[in-house]
Amino acid sequence: MNGLIQLLNNLLNNYGLQQGFIAQASFYVIAALAVVFALGVVSSRNIFHCAIYLALTLFCIAGVYLFLNAEFLAVVQVLIYVGAIVTLFLFAIMLTANIGDRTIRHTNKQALAGGVIAVIISALFIFIIIGDPWRKNLAQPQPSLTLQEIGKSLMSDYALPFEVISLILLAALVGAIVIGRVKKE
């Protein structure tokens, strides 16, 4: 794979493009896909399609984490959010009775207020991003943390909270089975 990327980079250099063009282009494609899928989450009228768009958005965010050299966050993003949370959403959607019923209102009467608030928050984020001296922080060396160190820490220092969370998830799973169970008459 690296040989192919190197070959493409050499071809691009022949046309006057910089070395990391493929990496930059793929980053922008993944980021654009994340935005498109996020818009699909909030604009789709079918709740099942919303959950699928959410899973695709979270996959794209995991790709962005990979570009930021945060492999652990990318793996956790896929395992926890895509693998567990979206699956839980899909089960909840499928187990909900009458989700496709026409009497359920599928529109939001507060769309205008939500849009105005979204524009205000987006403008605030842009103002913060532009005003922060990002380049100064990038020049300082960042501490590196390997996956092995994180794993050792999870299994030694944080073993009890890790097990408590697993028990809470097990209780939630048993509760979902009890609630979703069809009663025999």
FIVOVEX-423211 format. One line per field, with one value per atom (N, C-alpha, C): residue number from 1; residue in one letter; x, y, z. Coordinates in Angstrom, 1 decimal, padded with zeros to 4 digits, always signed. Example, Ala and Ser with C-alpha at 12.3 -4.5 7.8 and 13.67 -1.06 7.14 Angstrom:
% residues 2
num <- c(1	1	1	2	2	2) $
residuo <- c(A	A	A	S	S	S) $
u <- c(+013.2	+012.3	+013.2	+012.8	+013.7	+012.9) $
v <- c(-005.7	-004.5	-003.3	-002.2	-001.1	+000.0) $
w <- c(+007.8	+007.8	+007.8	+007.1	+007.1	+007.9) $
% end
This chain:
% residues 185
num <- c(1	1	1	2	2	2	3	3	3	4	4	4	5	5	5	6	6	6	7	7	7	8	8	8	9	9	9	10	10	10	11	11	11	12	12	12	13	13	13	14	14	14	15	15	15	16	16	16	17	17	17	18	18	18	19	19	19	20	20	20	21	21	21	22	22	22	23	23	23	24	24	24	25	25	25	26	26	26	27	27	27	28	28	28	29	29	29	30	30	30	31	31	31	32	32	32	33	33	33	34	34	34	35	35	35	36	36	36	37	37	37	38	38	38	39	39	39	40	40	40	41	41	41	42	42	42	43	43	43	44	44	44	45	45	45	46	46	46	47	47	47	48	48	48	49	49	49	50	50	50	51	51	51	52	52	52	53	53	53	54	54	54	55	55	55	56	56	56	57	57	57	58	58	58	59	59	59	60	60	60	61	61	61	62	62	62	63	63	63	64	64	64	65	65	65	66	66	66	67	67	67	68	68	68	69	69	69	70	70	70	71	71	71	72	72	72	73	73	73	74	74	74	75	75	75	76	76	76	77	77	77	78	78	78	79	79	79	80	80	80	81	81	81	82	82	82	83	83	83	84	84	84	85	85	85	86	86	86	87	87	87	88	88	88	89	89	89	90	90	90	91	91	91	92	92	92	93	93	93	94	94	94	95	95	95	96	96	96	97	97	97	98	98	98	99	99	99	100	100	100	101	101	101	102	102	102	103	103	103	104	104	104	105	105	105	106	106	106	107	107	107	108	108	108	109	109	109	110	110	110	111	111	111	112	112	112	113	113	113	114	114	114	115	115	115	116	116	116	117	117	117	118	118	118	119	119	119	120	120	120	121	121	121	122	122	122	123	123	123	124	124	124	125	125	125	126	126	126	127	127	127	128	128	128	129	129	129	130	130	130	131	131	131	132	132	132	133	133	133	134	134	134	135	135	135	136	136	136	137	137	137	138	138	138	139	139	139	140	140	140	141	141	141	142	142	142	143	143	143	144	144	144	145	145	145	146	146	146	147	147	147	148	148	148	149	149	149	150	150	150	151	151	151	152	152	152	153	153	153	154	154	154	155	155	155	156	156	156	157	157	157	158	158	158	159	159	159	160	160	160	161	161	161	162	162	162	163	163	163	164	164	164	165	165	165	166	166	166	167	167	167	168	168	168	169	169	169	170	170	170	171	171	171	172	172	172	173	173	173	174	174	174	175	175	175	176	176	176	177	177	177	178	178	178	179	179	179	180	180	180	181	181	181	182	182	182	183	183	183	184	184	184	185	185	185) $
residuo <- c(M	M	M	N	N	N	G	G	G	L	L	L	I	I	I	Q	Q	Q	L	L	L	L	L	L	N	N	N	N	N	N	L	L	L	L	L	L	N	N	N	N	N	N	Y	Y	Y	G	G	G	L	L	L	Q	Q	Q	Q	Q	Q	G	G	G	F	F	F	I	I	I	A	A	A	Q	Q	Q	A	A	A	S	S	S	F	F	F	Y	Y	Y	V	V	V	I	I	I	A	A	A	A	A	A	L	L	L	A	A	A	V	V	V	V	V	V	F	F	F	A	A	A	L	L	L	G	G	G	V	V	V	V	V	V	S	S	S	S	S	S	R	R	R	N	N	N	I	I	I	F	F	F	H	H	H	C	C	C	A	A	A	I	I	I	Y	Y	Y	L	L	L	A	A	A	L	L	L	T	T	T	L	L	L	F	F	F	C	C	C	I	I	I	A	A	A	G	G	G	V	V	V	Y	Y	Y	L	L	L	F	F	F	L	L	L	N	N	N	A	A	A	E	E	E	F	F	F	L	L	L	A	A	A	V	V	V	V	V	V	Q	Q	Q	V	V	V	L	L	L	I	I	I	Y	Y	Y	V	V	V	G	G	G	A	A	A	I	I	I	V	V	V	T	T	T	L	L	L	F	F	F	L	L	L	F	F	F	A	A	A	I	I	I	M	M	M	L	L	L	T	T	T	A	A	A	N	N	N	I	I	I	G	G	G	D	D	D	R	R	R	T	T	T	I	I	I	R	R	R	H	H	H	T	T	T	N	N	N	K	K	K	Q	Q	Q	A	A	A	L	L	L	A	A	A	G	G	G	G	G	G	V	V	V	I	I	I	A	A	A	V	V	V	I	I	I	I	I	I	S	S	S	A	A	A	L	L	L	F	F	F	I	I	I	F	F	F	I	I	I	I	I	I	I	I	I	G	G	G	D	D	D	P	P	P	W	W	W	R	R	R	K	K	K	N	N	N	L	L	L	A	A	A	Q	Q	Q	P	P	P	Q	Q	Q	P	P	P	S	S	S	L	L	L	T	T	T	L	L	L	Q	Q	Q	E	E	E	I	I	I	G	G	G	K	K	K	S	S	S	L	L	L	M	M	M	S	S	S	D	D	D	Y	Y	Y	A	A	A	L	L	L	P	P	P	F	F	F	E	E	E	V	V	V	I	I	I	S	S	S	L	L	L	I	I	I	L	L	L	L	L	L	A	A	A	A	A	A	L	L	L	V	V	V	G	G	G	A	A	A	I	I	I	V	V	V	I	I	I	G	G	G	R	R	R	V	V	V	K	K	K	K	K	K	E	E	E) $
u <- c(+000.8	+000.0	+000.9	+001.9	+002.8	+003.5	+003.8	+004.5	+003.6	+002.3	+001.3	+001.2	+001.2	+001.1	+002.4	+003.5	+004.8	+004.8	+004.3	+004.3	+003.4	+002.2	+001.3	+001.9	+002.6	+003.2	+004.3	+005.1	+006.1	+005.5	+004.3	+003.6	+003.1	+002.6	+002.1	+003.2	+004.4	+005.5	+005.9	+005.8	+006.1	+005.2	+004.0	+003.1	+003.1	+004.1	+004.3	+003.4	+002.8	+002.0	+002.9	+002.6	+003.4	+003.3	+004.2	+004.3	+003.1	+002.5	+001.4	+000.0	+000.0	-001.3	-002.3	-002.0	-002.9	-003.5	-002.6	-003.1	-004.0	-003.6	-004.5	-005.8	-005.8	-007.0	-007.9	-007.4	-008.2	-008.8	-008.0	-008.5	-009.7	-009.6	-010.7	-011.9	-011.7	-012.8	-013.5	-012.8	-013.4	-014.1	-013.5	-014.2	-015.5	-015.4	-016.6	-017.7	-017.3	-018.3	-018.9	-018.1	-018.6	-019.7	-019.4	-020.4	-021.7	-021.5	-022.7	-023.5	-022.9	-023.6	-024.3	-023.6	-024.2	-025.5	-025.4	-026.6	-027.7	-027.3	-028.3	-029.0	-028.2	-028.7	-029.8	-029.6	-030.6	-031.7	-031.5	-032.5	-033.4	-033.0	-033.8	-035.0	-036.1	-037.4	-037.6	-036.8	-036.9	-035.8	-036.3	-035.4	-034.4	-034.7	-033.8	-032.6	-033.0	-032.0	-031.1	-031.7	-030.9	-029.9	-030.2	-029.2	-028.1	-028.5	-027.4	-026.5	-027.1	-026.2	-025.4	-025.9	-025.1	-023.9	-024.1	-023.0	-021.9	-022.4	-021.4	-020.7	-021.4	-020.7	-019.6	-019.9	-019.0	-017.8	-018.0	-016.9	-016.0	-016.6	-015.7	-015.0	-015.6	-014.9	-013.7	-013.9	-012.8	-011.6	-012.0	-011.0	-010.2	-010.9	-010.3	-009.3	-009.7	-008.8	-007.6	-007.7	-006.5	-005.5	-006.1	-005.2	-004.6	-005.1	-004.6	-003.6	-003.3	-002.4	-003.0	-004.3	-004.9	-005.6	-004.8	-005.3	-006.2	-005.9	-006.7	-008.1	-008.2	-009.5	-010.3	-009.6	-010.3	-010.8	-010.1	-010.5	-011.7	-011.6	-012.7	-013.9	-013.7	-014.9	-015.6	-014.9	-015.6	-016.2	-015.4	-016.0	-017.1	-017.0	-018.0	-019.2	-018.9	-020.0	-020.6	-019.9	-020.5	-020.9	-020.1	-020.4	-021.4	-021.4	-022.4	-023.5	-023.2	-024.3	-025.2	-024.7	-025.6	-026.4	-025.7	-026.4	-027.6	-027.3	-028.4	-029.5	-029.2	-030.2	-031.0	-030.4	-031.1	-032.0	-031.5	-032.4	-033.6	-033.4	-034.5	-035.5	-035.0	-035.9	-036.7	-036.0	-036.8	-037.7	-037.4	-038.3	-039.4	-039.3	-040.4	-041.6	-042.7	-043.9	-044.5	-045.1	-045.7	-044.9	-043.6	-042.7	-043.0	-043.6	-044.0	-045.4	-046.1	-047.5	-047.6	-048.7	-048.9	-049.4	-049.8	-050.2	-049.0	-047.9	-046.7	-046.2	-046.0	-045.5	-044.1	-043.7	-042.3	-041.7	-042.3	-041.8	-041.5	-040.7	-040.3	-040.8	-041.6	-042.1	-041.1	-040.0	-039.0	-037.8	-038.0	-036.9	-036.2	-037.0	-036.4	-035.5	-036.1	-035.3	-034.0	-034.1	-033.0	-031.9	-032.4	-031.5	-030.7	-031.5	-030.8	-029.8	-030.1	-029.2	-028.0	-028.2	-027.1	-026.1	-026.7	-025.9	-025.1	-025.7	-025.0	-023.9	-024.1	-023.1	-022.0	-022.3	-021.3	-020.4	-021.0	-020.3	-019.4	-019.8	-019.0	-017.8	-018.0	-016.9	-015.9	-016.4	-015.4	-014.6	-015.3	-014.6	-013.5	-013.9	-012.9	-011.7	-012.0	-010.9	-010.0	-010.6	-009.8	-008.9	-009.5	-008.9	-007.8	-007.8	-006.8	-005.5	-004.4	-003.1	-002.7	-003.3	-003.1	-001.6	-001.0	+000.4	+001.3	+001.1	+002.0	+002.0	+000.7	+000.6	+001.1	+001.1	+001.6	+003.2	+003.8	+005.3	+005.8	+005.1	+005.5	+005.4	+006.4	+006.3	+005.2	+004.4	+003.3	+003.7	+003.2	+003.6	+003.0	+003.8	+003.2	+002.8	+001.7	+001.1	+000.8	+001.3	+001.1	-000.1	-000.6	-001.8	-001.4	-000.2	+000.2	+000.1	+000.5	+000.4	-001.0	-001.9	-003.3	-003.9	-003.6	-004.1	-003.6	-002.4	-001.9	-002.6	-002.8	-003.5	-004.9	-005.6	-007.0	-007.1	-006.1	-006.2	-005.6	-004.9	-004.3	-005.0	-004.7	-005.2	-006.7	-007.3	-008.7	-009.5	-009.0	-009.7	-011.1	-011.2	-012.5	-013.6	-013.3	-014.2	-014.6	-013.6	-013.8	-014.9	-014.7	-015.6	-017.0	-017.1	-018.4	-019.1	-018.4	-019.1	-019.6	-018.8	-019.3	-020.5	-020.6	-021.8	-023.0	-022.8	-023.9	-024.4	-023.5	-023.9	-024.6	-024.2	-024.9	-026.3	-026.5	-027.8	-028.7	-028.1	-028.9	-029.3	-028.5	-028.8	-029.9	-029.8	-030.9	-032.2	-032.1	-033.3	-034.0	-033.1	-033.7	-034.3	-033.8	-034.4	-035.7	-035.8	-037.0	-038.1	-037.7	-038.7	-039.2	-038.2	-038.6	-039.2	-039.3	-039.8	-041.3	-041.8	-043.2	-043.8	-044.9	-045.6	-046.6	-046.5	-047.5	-048.8	-049.8	-051.1	-051.9) $
v <- c(-001.2	+000.0	+001.3	+001.3	+002.4	+002.6	+001.5	+001.6	+002.3	+002.0	+002.6	+004.1	+004.4	+005.9	+006.6	+005.9	+006.5	+006.7	+005.7	+005.8	+007.0	+007.1	+008.2	+009.5	+009.6	+010.9	+011.2	+010.2	+010.5	+011.0	+010.4	+010.9	+012.3	+012.6	+013.9	+015.0	+014.6	+015.5	+015.9	+014.9	+015.2	+016.3	+016.5	+017.5	+018.7	+018.8	+020.0	+020.1	+019.0	+018.9	+018.5	+018.9	+018.6	+017.1	+016.7	+015.3	+014.7	+015.5	+015.0	+015.2	+015.4	+015.8	+014.7	+013.4	+012.4	+012.3	+012.5	+012.4	+013.6	+014.8	+016.0	+015.8	+015.3	+015.1	+014.1	+013.0	+012.0	+012.5	+013.3	+013.9	+014.8	+015.6	+016.5	+015.7	+014.6	+013.8	+013.2	+012.6	+012.0	+013.0	+014.2	+015.3	+015.7	+015.9	+016.3	+015.2	+013.9	+012.9	+012.9	+013.2	+013.3	+014.4	+015.5	+016.6	+016.2	+015.6	+015.1	+014.1	+013.1	+012.1	+012.8	+013.7	+014.4	+015.2	+015.8	+016.5	+015.5	+014.3	+013.2	+012.8	+012.8	+012.4	+013.4	+014.7	+015.7	+016.0	+015.6	+015.9	+014.8	+013.5	+012.4	+012.3	+011.9	+011.7	+010.3	+009.4	+008.0	+007.8	+007.4	+007.2	+006.1	+005.1	+004.0	+004.6	+005.4	+006.0	+006.9	+007.6	+008.5	+007.7	+006.6	+005.8	+005.3	+004.9	+004.5	+005.6	+006.8	+008.0	+008.3	+008.1	+008.3	+007.4	+006.1	+005.2	+005.6	+006.0	+006.4	+007.7	+008.6	+009.8	+009.4	+008.5	+008.1	+007.4	+006.6	+006.0	+007.0	+008.1	+009.1	+009.9	+010.1	+010.7	+009.9	+008.5	+007.6	+007.8	+008.0	+008.3	+009.6	+010.6	+011.8	+011.6	+010.8	+010.5	+009.8	+009.0	+008.3	+009.3	+010.3	+011.4	+012.2	+012.3	+013.0	+012.2	+011.0	+010.0	+009.6	+009.5	+009.1	+007.8	+006.7	+005.4	+004.9	+005.1	+004.6	+005.2	+006.5	+007.1	+006.6	+006.3	+005.8	+004.4	+003.5	+002.2	+002.3	+003.1	+003.3	+003.8	+004.8	+005.3	+004.2	+003.4	+002.3	+001.3	+000.8	-000.2	+000.3	+001.4	+001.9	+002.5	+003.5	+004.3	+003.6	+003.1	+002.4	+001.0	+000.3	-001.1	-001.2	-000.4	-000.6	+000.4	+001.7	+002.7	+002.7	+002.7	+002.7	+001.4	+000.3	-001.0	-001.0	-000.3	-000.1	+000.7	+001.8	+002.6	+001.8	+001.0	+000.2	-000.8	-001.5	-002.4	-001.6	-000.5	+000.3	+000.7	+001.1	+001.4	+000.2	-000.9	-002.1	-002.6	-002.5	-003.0	-002.1	-000.8	+000.1	-000.2	-000.4	-000.7	+000.5	+000.3	+001.4	+002.6	+002.3	+003.4	+004.0	+003.3	+003.8	+004.2	+004.3	+004.7	+006.2	+006.4	+007.8	+008.8	+008.3	+009.2	+009.9	+009.3	+009.9	+011.0	+012.2	+013.4	+013.2	+013.4	+013.2	+014.6	+015.7	+017.0	+017.7	+018.7	+019.5	+020.9	+021.4	+022.8	+023.8	+023.4	+024.3	+024.3	+024.0	+024.0	+025.3	+026.4	+027.7	+028.1	+027.9	+028.3	+027.4	+026.2	+025.3	+025.7	+026.1	+026.6	+027.8	+028.8	+030.0	+029.7	+028.9	+028.5	+027.8	+026.9	+026.2	+027.2	+028.2	+029.2	+030.0	+030.4	+031.1	+030.3	+029.1	+028.2	+028.0	+027.8	+027.6	+028.9	+030.1	+031.3	+031.4	+031.0	+031.1	+030.2	+028.9	+028.0	+028.6	+029.1	+029.7	+030.8	+031.7	+032.8	+032.3	+031.2	+030.6	+030.0	+029.3	+028.6	+029.7	+030.7	+031.8	+032.5	+032.8	+033.6	+032.8	+031.5	+030.8	+030.6	+030.7	+030.6	+029.1	+028.4	+027.0	+026.7	+027.5	+027.2	+027.2	+028.0	+028.0	+026.7	+026.2	+024.9	+023.8	+023.8	+022.7	+022.7	+023.8	+023.8	+023.1	+023.1	+022.4	+020.9	+020.2	+018.7	+018.2	+017.3	+016.6	+015.3	+015.0	+013.7	+012.5	+011.5	+010.4	+009.3	+008.7	+007.6	+006.4	+005.3	+004.1	+003.3	+002.5	+001.7	+000.7	+000.2	-000.7	+000.0	+001.2	+002.0	+002.2	+002.5	+002.7	+001.4	+000.2	-001.1	-001.5	-001.2	-001.6	-000.7	+000.6	+001.4	+001.0	+000.6	+000.1	-001.1	-002.0	-003.3	-003.3	-002.2	-002.1	-001.0	+000.3	+001.4	+001.6	+001.3	+001.5	+000.3	-000.8	-002.1	-002.1	-001.5	-001.5	-000.6	+000.6	+001.3	+000.6	+000.0	-000.8	-001.9	-002.6	-003.7	-003.2	-002.0	-001.5	-001.0	-000.5	-000.1	-001.3	-002.4	-003.6	-004.2	-004.1	-004.6	-003.7	-002.4	-001.5	-001.8	-002.0	-002.4	-003.7	-004.7	-006.0	-005.8	-005.0	-004.7	-004.0	-003.1	-002.5	-003.5	-004.4	-005.4	-006.3	-006.8	-007.6	-006.8	-005.6	-004.7	-004.6	-004.4	-004.3	-005.6	-006.8	-008.0	-008.2	-007.8	-008.0	-007.0	-005.8	-004.9	-005.3	-005.8	-006.2	-007.6	-008.3	-009.7	-009.6	-010.5	-010.6	-011.5	-011.0	-011.8	-012.8	-014.0	-015.0	-014.9	-015.0	-014.9	-016.2) $
w <- c(+000.0	+000.0	+000.0	+000.8	+000.9	-000.4	-001.1	-002.4	-003.5	-003.4	-004.3	-004.0	-002.8	-002.4	-002.8	-002.6	-003.1	-004.6	-005.3	-006.8	-007.2	-006.6	-006.9	-006.5	-005.4	-005.0	-006.0	-006.5	-007.5	-008.8	-009.2	-010.4	-010.2	-009.0	-008.7	-008.7	-008.2	-008.2	-009.6	-010.5	-011.9	-012.5	-011.9	-012.4	-011.5	-010.6	-009.8	-008.5	-008.1	-006.9	-005.7	-004.5	-003.4	-002.9	-002.1	-001.7	-001.0	+000.0	+000.7	+000.1	-001.2	-001.8	-001.6	-001.8	-001.6	-000.2	+000.8	+002.2	+002.4	+001.9	+002.1	+001.4	+000.2	-000.6	+000.1	+000.5	+001.2	+002.5	+003.2	+004.5	+004.2	+003.1	+002.8	+002.3	+001.6	+001.1	+002.3	+003.3	+004.4	+005.3	+005.5	+006.2	+005.5	+004.2	+003.5	+003.6	+003.5	+003.7	+005.0	+006.1	+007.4	+007.5	+006.9	+006.9	+006.1	+005.0	+004.2	+005.0	+005.6	+006.3	+007.6	+008.2	+009.4	+008.9	+007.8	+007.2	+007.0	+006.5	+006.3	+007.6	+008.7	+010.0	+010.4	+010.3	+010.7	+009.7	+008.5	+007.5	+007.0	+007.3	+006.9	+007.7	+007.0	+007.7	+008.2	+007.7	+008.2	+009.3	+010.4	+011.6	+011.4	+010.7	+010.4	+009.6	+008.5	+007.7	+008.5	+009.4	+010.3	+011.1	+011.6	+012.3	+011.4	+010.2	+009.2	+008.9	+008.7	+008.4	+009.6	+010.8	+012.0	+012.0	+011.7	+011.7	+010.7	+009.5	+008.5	+008.9	+009.6	+010.1	+011.1	+012.0	+013.0	+012.4	+011.3	+010.6	+010.0	+009.4	+008.8	+009.9	+011.1	+012.2	+012.6	+012.6	+013.0	+011.9	+010.7	+009.7	+009.9	+010.4	+010.7	+011.9	+012.9	+014.0	+013.5	+012.5	+012.0	+011.3	+010.7	+010.1	+011.2	+012.3	+013.5	+014.3	+013.8	+014.5	+015.9	+016.0	+017.2	+017.0	+016.8	+016.4	+017.5	+018.8	+019.8	+019.8	+019.6	+019.4	+018.2	+017.2	+016.0	+016.3	+016.9	+017.3	+018.3	+019.3	+020.2	+019.6	+018.6	+017.9	+017.2	+016.5	+015.7	+016.7	+017.7	+018.6	+019.4	+020.1	+021.0	+020.3	+019.5	+018.9	+017.8	+016.8	+015.7	+016.1	+016.8	+017.1	+018.2	+019.2	+020.3	+020.3	+020.2	+020.4	+019.2	+018.0	+016.8	+016.7	+017.1	+017.2	+018.2	+019.3	+020.3	+019.8	+019.0	+018.4	+017.4	+016.6	+015.6	+016.3	+017.4	+018.1	+018.7	+019.3	+019.8	+018.8	+017.6	+016.5	+016.1	+015.9	+015.4	+016.5	+017.8	+018.8	+019.2	+018.7	+019.0	+018.2	+018.9	+018.2	+017.5	+016.3	+015.6	+015.2	+015.0	+014.6	+013.3	+012.4	+011.1	+011.0	+012.1	+012.2	+011.7	+011.0	+010.4	+011.5	+012.6	+013.7	+014.4	+014.2	+014.9	+014.0	+014.6	+013.9	+013.6	+012.3	+011.9	+011.6	+011.9	+011.6	+012.9	+012.8	+013.9	+013.7	+014.6	+014.4	+014.9	+015.4	+015.9	+015.0	+013.7	+012.8	+012.6	+012.5	+012.3	+013.5	+014.7	+015.9	+016.0	+015.7	+015.7	+014.6	+013.5	+012.4	+012.9	+013.5	+014.0	+015.0	+016.0	+017.0	+016.4	+015.4	+014.8	+014.1	+013.4	+012.8	+013.8	+014.9	+016.0	+016.6	+016.9	+017.5	+016.5	+015.2	+014.2	+014.0	+014.1	+014.0	+015.2	+016.4	+017.6	+017.5	+017.0	+016.8	+015.8	+014.7	+013.7	+014.4	+015.1	+015.8	+016.8	+017.5	+018.4	+017.7	+016.6	+015.8	+015.2	+014.7	+014.0	+015.1	+016.3	+017.3	+018.1	+018.1	+018.9	+018.2	+018.9	+018.2	+018.1	+017.1	+016.9	+016.6	+015.8	+015.4	+016.5	+017.5	+018.7	+019.4	+019.6	+020.3	+019.5	+018.2	+017.4	+017.4	+017.7	+017.7	+019.0	+020.0	+021.3	+021.1	+021.7	+021.6	+022.4	+021.8	+022.5	+023.1	+024.3	+024.9	+024.0	+023.8	+023.1	+024.0	+023.7	+024.5	+023.5	+023.8	+022.9	+023.4	+022.5	+022.8	+023.9	+024.0	+025.0	+026.4	+026.5	+027.7	+028.1	+027.2	+027.5	+027.9	+027.3	+027.7	+029.1	+029.4	+030.7	+031.8	+031.5	+032.4	+032.6	+031.5	+031.7	+032.5	+032.4	+033.1	+034.4	+034.8	+036.2	+037.0	+036.6	+037.4	+037.3	+036.1	+035.9	+035.7	+036.3	+036.1	+036.8	+038.0	+038.7	+037.9	+037.5	+036.7	+035.4	+034.8	+033.5	+033.8	+034.8	+035.2	+035.6	+036.3	+036.6	+035.4	+034.4	+033.2	+032.4	+032.5	+031.8	+032.5	+033.8	+034.5	+034.2	+034.1	+033.7	+032.3	+031.4	+030.0	+030.0	+030.8	+030.9	+031.4	+032.5	+033.0	+032.0	+031.2	+030.1	+029.1	+028.7	+027.7	+028.2	+029.5	+030.1	+030.1	+030.5	+030.5	+029.2	+028.1	+026.8	+026.3	+026.7	+026.4	+027.1	+028.4	+029.1	+028.5	+028.2	+027.7	+026.3	+025.5	+024.1	+023.9	+025.0	+025.0	+024.7	+023.8	+023.5	+024.5	+025.1	+026.2	+025.5	+026.0	+025.5	+026.2	+025.5	+026.1	+026.1) $
% end
